[in-house]
Structure formats: C-alpha cells, structure tokens
Amino acid sequence: MMKKIEAIIKPFKLDDVREALSGLGITGMTATEVKGFGRQKGHTELYRGAEYVIDFLPKVKIEIVVNAEQADACVDAILTAARTGKIGDGKIFITDVGKVVRIRTGETNKDAI
C-alpha cells in the first residue's frame, strides 16, 4: 500500500520541509506555488494610498508518494519543519494510492517510487 501526502505550507518553509524529508530518505517530491485561504482569510494592504483586500495568500503545495510504512514519519517531519505556531501554517492531506507507474521503465508501485 502507498500513500500520497499533500501539504500546503508557507513558502519560506519549503527548504526546511525538503531537508526534513531528505533526512528520512525521501528522494522525490513535487512543489507547486499555489494561492489559497482558510481561517487566515487574507489581509489588507495599502498601495499608493488605497487599501486593497488580499483574499488569496501565496502558499506552496508539496506532493509526495511513499510506502504506507513511511507515511507517519513523513507527516511528523512536515509538521515539525513547517510549523511556525501562527495562523496560516497550512494543512496536510493523506490519501491512498492504488497504483504508481514509472513512465521511463514501466516499473510499478514500490519499484516506481
């Protein structure tokens, strides 16, 4: 069984999270710049005397697929590395993955990770 871990984090925490996952032997991940909001609900900024509401805040979405045995350790590493203790730290989503195929070789599942 494999798990997909998606984490939405603050952009400046990406390197810390990558290093924490590398320390666990995770060799691949996808990181995407995204925008979103939750309880943080954006903020207002002043630009040339006018006030603007910024609804969507910049975040980074990290996606990794790991063996189920590694999932808890990966989640703990992300929690530790990404936490600032302030609102907007993000979320982690864990889902089951039915099958993985490496395009170059045709390897499947654990061999493809």
C-alpha positions in Angstrom: 0.0 0.0 0.0 1.2 3.5 -0.8 0.1 6.9 0.5 0.1 10.3 -1.2 0.9 13.2 1.1 -0.1 16.7 0.1 1.0 19.5 2.3 0.0 23.2 1.9 2.7 25.2 3.7 4.1 28.8 3.9 6.5 29.4 1.0 9.5 30.2 3.3 9.2 26.8 4.9 9.8 24.8 1.7 13.6 24.3 2.2 13.1 23.2 5.8 10.5 20.7 4.8 12.6 19.4 1.9 15.6 18.9 4.2 13.5 17.1 6.8 12.1 14.7 4.2 15.6 14.2 2.7 16.7 13.2 6.2 14.1 10.4 6.0 15.4 9.1 2.7 12.6 10.7 0.6 14.2 11.3 -2.8 11.4 12.9 -4.8 8.7 15.4 -4.3 6.7 17.9 -6.3 6.3 21.5 -5.2 3.9 23.9 -6.7 3.3 27.6 -6.0 -0.4 28.0 -5.1 -2.8 30.6 -3.6 -5.4 30.0 -1.1 -7.0 31.0 2.2 -8.6 29.3 5.2 -9.2 30.7 8.6 -6.5 33.2 7.9 -9.0 34.9 5.4 -6.4 37.1 3.7 -5.4 40.6 4.8 -5.5 44.2 3.7 -2.6 46.1 2.2 -2.1 49.8 1.5 -0.8 50.7 -2.0 -0.5 54.3 -3.1 -3.0 55.5 -0.6 -5.6 52.9 -1.5 -6.5 49.9 0.7 -6.7 46.5 -1.1 -8.0 43.2 0.3 -5.8 40.3 -0.5 -8.0 37.3 -0.3 -5.7 34.6 -1.6 -2.4 34.2 0.1 0.7 32.6 -1.5 1.4 29.1 -0.4 3.4 26.1 -1.6 1.8 22.7 -2.2 4.1 19.7 -1.7 3.2 16.3 -3.0 5.0 13.0 -2.3 4.1 9.4 -2.6 5.6 7.0 -0.1 5.2 3.4 1.2 2.5 3.3 3.8 5.1 2.4 6.5 6.9 5.8 5.8 3.7 7.9 5.9 3.6 8.7 9.6 7.3 9.6 9.7 6.8 11.9 6.7 3.8 13.6 8.3 5.7 14.2 11.5 8.7 15.6 9.6 6.5 18.0 7.7 4.7 19.1 10.9 7.9 19.8 12.7 9.6 21.6 9.8 6.6 23.7 8.6 5.1 24.8 12.0 5.5 28.4 13.0 2.8 28.3 15.6 0.9 31.2 13.8 -2.3 31.1 11.8 -1.8 30.0 8.2 0.7 27.3 8.8 -1.2 25.0 6.4 -2.7 21.6 6.2 -1.6 18.0 5.3 -3.8 15.6 3.4 -3.1 11.8 3.2 -4.8 9.6 0.6 -4.4 6.0 -0.5 -2.7 5.4 -3.9 -3.8 2.4 -5.9 -1.0 2.2 -8.4 2.1 4.0 -9.5 3.9 3.6 -12.8 7.3 5.0 -13.8 6.9 6.1 -17.4 10.5 5.6 -18.4 10.9 2.0 -17.3 7.3 0.7 -16.8 8.1 -0.2 -13.2 5.1 -0.2 -10.9 4.2 0.5 -7.3 7.1 0.4 -4.8 9.7 0.0 -7.5 8.4 3.1 -9.2 8.6 5.4 -6.2 
